[in-house]
Amino acid sequence: MKDNVHPANPTAAPQMAHDSMGDIEIPAGARWGPQTARSLHYFAIGEQLMPIALIRAMAHIKWAAAHVNCELGLLDARHASAIAEAAQRVAEGEFDDQFPLSVWQTGSGTHSHMNVNEVIASIATQALQRGVSGVDGVHRARGVDAHDEVNMGQSSNDVFPSAMHIAVALQVKSRLLPALLGLRSALTAQSLLMSAQIKLGRTHLQDATPVTLGQEFGGYDAQLGLCEDSLRHALRAVHTLAIGGTAVGTGLNTHPQFGRRVTELLSQRLQLPLLQSPNLFAAMAGHEALVALHGALRMLAVALTKIACDTRLMGSGPRAGLGELQLPANEPGSSIMPGKVNPTQVEALTMVCAQVMGHDVAIGFAASQGQLELNVYKPLIALDTLDSLRLLSDAMGSFTWHCVKGLRPNTARLDSLVQGSMTLGTALAPHIGYAAAAQVAQRAEVDGSTLREAALALGVSSGEQFDLWADPRRMLAPDGR
């Protein structure tokens, strides 16, 4: 997540602002107001700021709210236009440096919500007052109020969870799904390219009957297909918004049509299938939608870990390990051992997956802590969900381009391991029986001979029969063809 940058100028004189709590100083050049300043003072915790994707999602809501309140005759058209324009500029990232608050703040996200209201009000006020003055040069156009106008018909308790859902849905649509589809495409391409390359199968990390690399990589793609299905299913609930519930879900102090109309406008603008939640009480008090979505991310992390670790195993060595795959040599792997190349893309991806699994534990606990009409762990849930989305998206993209696309089979090594394996004797069992096939394998192991030599020595098959029955190509499907 892009870090927000504190814009205060320490050499300039601070401004004074006033709210219901009294006067407070605001750094020169800051567009925020007194509530943001108080949060900066009382919550100087850690270095993690409220995710900018969440800030921009709140700005999208403010844009829609201004239009809807104007259409409903509740907000002056001139002020509504100024608010909508300011909100749009914030949503596009023009003022990212004006959102300096720690994510470790009130559990409803009220501080960052007011940060957004204050910044939008400041930008809108400046636009309205530009070039407006009376005969004496003193009169100015009336400013935009952060509470009464920017926040009209809204509460932190419905805006913040709605923004959480919008931010997550946008990240899944623009980042995660394209990265996942890109990786699946690369795995499918490798499966086709290596469809005829026979290799030794392994169960319990011990030799097993043959498979093809194409079958193995096809299996990886199928694993990710299940993850994709789970993600798309979980998105249905994420596409529902709490907007319109205001403080506790009753919709007090807002127009009856406000939530539905804001949702419809956002759906059109953001090209997302958004709907107002059918139960606003549940949408504000619980976060099962994001728990399920992150559960799908955890499932994806589990599958990616398996795929990455298999890649590392097959590329291990290259001379003293399995050495079946040649991994791309992207950078030197050691500061002391010349020529060493490490599976660094695998390591980066699996570390990301471990982080995502950790986030899932935190999100599950946080979501369980809703009391009565409100969950107050919202910033944590938002932070970890958005972080998981960004990390998985970036890591899958890196793994795709810098590892999967460059994988090549070590044909000689693969063929050698298949031909030398005792598990080819499995194909003898239907013809000579399990006990006799086991005797062949044991004889070969003791004598250090091949399975063929052992079978001939024991008289259980002719050379021609052995070559037909133990052909690895006939061991890749149920009918032996």
JOJOCOR-V59630 format. One record per run of one state. SS is the DSSP state (2 for helix, 1 for strand, 0 for the rest). FROM is the first residue (numbers start at 1). LEN is the number of residues. If there is no record, write none. Layout:
SS_FROM_LEN ; SS_FROM_LEN
//
This chain:
0_1_14 ; 1_15_5 ; 0_20_2 ; 1_22_5 ; 0_27_7 ; 2_34_9 ; 0_43_6 ; 1_49_1 ; 0_50_2 ; 2_52_20 ; 0_72_5 ; 2_77_15 ; 0_92_4 ; 2_96_3 ; 0_99_3 ; 1_102_1 ; 0_103_7 ; 2_110_20 ; 0_130_16 ; 2_146_5 ; 0_151_5 ; 2_156_38 ; 0_194_4 ; 1_198_6 ; 0_204_2 ; 1_206_7 ; 2_213_26 ; 0_239_1 ; 1_240_2 ; 0_242_16 ; 2_258_13 ; 0_271_4 ; 1_275_2 ; 0_277_3 ; 2_280_6 ; 0_286_2 ; 2_288_27 ; 0_315_10 ; 1_325_2 ; 0_327_17 ; 2_344_24 ; 0_368_3 ; 1_371_1 ; 0_372_2 ; 1_374_1 ; 0_375_3 ; 2_378_25 ; 0_403_1 ; 2_404_3 ; 0_407_1 ; 1_408_2 ; 0_410_1 ; 2_411_9 ; 0_420_2 ; 2_422_11 ; 0_433_1 ; 2_434_14 ; 0_448_3 ; 2_451_8 ; 0_459_4 ; 2_463_7 ; 0_470_2 ; 2_472_4 ; 0_476_6
//
